Amino acid sequence: MGTARMARVNLMVDRASVGELRKLLGTRSDSETVRVAVQHRLASLQALDALRRLQGIGKLEDVFRRDMRIKG
């Protein structure tokens, strides 16, 4: 992912939601919770983008050797 460049920002967030997410993620602070959530969301969007690019190719090879096509 490269070197992280940190910056202090002010965010308006639902404290209860951040607290619940903090428990689920096992993070130690609200800042860490937000950083991890942003990283997870970014990773999921990048994975989705990769799958869409593979869909453009037309075929994915399943490790179990089943013929699979992604339907849009």
C-alpha positions as CSV (number, residue, x, y, z in Angstrom):
1,M,0.0,0.0,0.0
2,G,3.0,2.3,0.3
3,T,4.0,4.7,3.0
4,A,1.0,6.2,4.9
5,R,0.9,10.0,5.0
6,M,-1.0,10.9,8.1
7,A,-2.9,14.2,8.5
8,R,-5.1,15.5,11.3
9,V,-8.7,16.0,10.2
10,N,-11.9,16.8,11.9
11,L,-14.8,14.5,11.2
12,M,-18.4,14.4,12.2
13,V,-19.3,10.8,13.0
14,D,-21.9,8.9,15.0
15,R,-20.0,8.0,18.2
16,A,-22.1,5.0,18.8
17,S,-21.4,3.6,15.4
18,V,-17.7,4.2,15.8
19,G,-17.8,2.5,19.2
20,E,-19.6,-0.5,17.8
21,L,-17.1,-0.7,14.9
22,R,-14.2,-0.3,17.3
23,K,-15.4,-3.4,19.2
24,L,-15.9,-5.4,16.0
25,L,-12.5,-4.5,14.6
26,G,-10.7,-4.8,18.0
27,T,-9.0,-1.4,17.5
28,R,-7.7,0.6,20.5
29,S,-8.9,4.1,19.5
30,D,-11.4,6.0,17.5
31,S,-8.6,7.2,15.2
32,E,-7.4,3.7,14.6
33,T,-10.9,2.5,14.0
34,V,-11.5,5.2,11.3
35,R,-8.1,4.4,9.7
36,V,-8.8,0.7,9.6
37,A,-12.3,1.2,8.2
38,V,-11.0,3.5,5.5
39,Q,-8.3,0.9,4.6
40,H,-10.9,-1.9,4.5
41,R,-13.3,0.0,2.3
42,L,-10.5,1.0,-0.1
43,A,-9.4,-2.6,-0.3
44,S,-12.9,-3.8,-1.0
45,L,-13.4,-1.2,-3.8
46,Q,-10.1,-2.1,-5.3
47,A,-11.0,-5.8,-5.3
48,L,-14.4,-5.0,-6.9
49,D,-12.6,-3.0,-9.6
50,A,-10.3,-5.9,-10.3
51,L,-13.2,-8.3,-10.6
52,R,-15.0,-5.9,-13.0
53,R,-11.9,-5.8,-15.1
54,L,-11.7,-9.6,-15.1
55,Q,-15.4,-9.6,-16.1
56,G,-14.4,-7.5,-19.2
57,I,-12.0,-10.3,-20.2
58,G,-15.0,-12.7,-20.1
59,K,-14.0,-15.7,-18.0
60,L,-12.5,-16.5,-14.7
61,E,-10.8,-19.8,-14.0
62,D,-12.1,-21.5,-10.8
63,V,-9.5,-23.3,-8.7
64,F,-11.9,-26.2,-8.6
65,R,-11.9,-26.3,-12.4
66,R,-15.6,-25.3,-12.8
67,D,-16.4,-23.1,-15.7
68,M,-17.6,-19.8,-14.2
69,R,-18.7,-16.6,-15.9
70,I,-19.5,-13.4,-14.0
71,K,-22.9,-12.2,-14.9
72,G,-23.4,-8.4,-14.7
